[in-house]
């Protein structure tokens, strides 16, 4: 983006690139867990108690959903490279609908976190 070269979305906006990002993200998370066992780090949302499944799942969902959402909204994404140069998801839904979905997903996440905190508070009383 800084150089203005087209296309803006390149290798890491493909599913192969997202797979590499998934692995890198999970490995960095595991390194942070190891560091947290030696150095006091904030434990917001109890991230230090996660086991490997939610770490891998979160990294994968984050990486691949990013590709899906960007595929819908950006014409220069070719998510299936090197197998295909098409982007069948481009404008699959309108940008407004995509943004509404993201807002709904965020609000749902906030509600779920709130419910979990309430349930945990009741169990500790």
Secondary structure, DSSP 8 states (H G I E B T S, - for coil): --S--S-SS-GGGSHHHHHHHHHHHHHHHHHHHHHHTTS----GGGGGG--HHHHHHHHHHHHHHHHHHHHHH-TT--TTTTT----TTTTSS-HHHHHHHHHHHHHHHHHHHHHHHHHHHHHH-
